[in-house]
Amino acid sequence: MSDPDSKLTEALSADPPPARDPWFRLEVLMRIEKARFRRRFILTLLSAAVAAALVVVNAQSIQAWIANDIWHLALVAAGTIAVMLVDDHLLVGSKSGVTAIDPPCPPAP
């Protein structure tokens, strides 16, 4: 064995990797999920604000368009439902990728 190899072997054996800490892993996963929730919440809030602003700006046009023909109201309702379903699927219904933590966490001290 060459000199650098022996030094590397000694260094690796002198400082073994730490034992697995399930509480640390749990905290990291919780932090990741909280960050994802914040991003989803902000995106949903901004989407709602933009939609509300569009309705306020176009309120008179929308009212006249719906008053002209009652079937337009059905189109607006169908569009609203479609947007809500797509928004729910993209933002809230997406899988986080977190399935389980192994090994199971020991009881709290």
JOQUIBEL-V484446 format. One record per pair of residues at least 24 apart in sequence whose ideal C-beta (glycine too) atoms are under 10 Angstrom apart, sorted by the first residue. I is the first residue (numbers start at 1). GAP is how many residues later the second one is. D is the distance in Angstrom with one decimal. If there is no record, write none. Layout:
((I:GAP:D) (I:GAP:D))
This chain:
((20:82:9.3) (20:83:7.3) (21:84:9.8) (22:79:6.1) (22:80:8.5) (22:81:6.3) (22:82:7.3) (22:83:4.4) (22:84:6.9) (23:78:9.8) (23:82:6.4) (23:83:8.3) (23:85:8.2) (23:86:9.6) (25:76:5.8) (25:77:9.3) (25:78:9.8) (25:80:8.5) (26:75:6.1) (26:79:6.2) (29:67:9.0) (29:69:5.7) (29:72:7.0) (30:68:9.7) (32:64:8.0) (32:65:9.2) (32:66:7.7) (33:63:6.2) (33:65:6.9) (36:55:9.9) (36:58:8.8) (36:60:6.4) (36:61:9.7) (36:62:9.7) (37:55:9.4) (37:59:9.5) (39:52:8.9) (40:50:9.1) (40:51:4.7) (40:52:6.5) (40:54:8.3) (41:50:8.7) (41:51:9.6) (43:44:9.0) (43:47:8.9) (43:48:6.1) (44:43:7.0) (44:44:9.3) (44:46:9.9) (44:47:5.6) (44:48:7.9) (47:36:8.7) (47:40:6.5) (47:44:8.4) (48:39:9.2) (51:29:9.2) (51:32:7.9) (51:36:9.8))
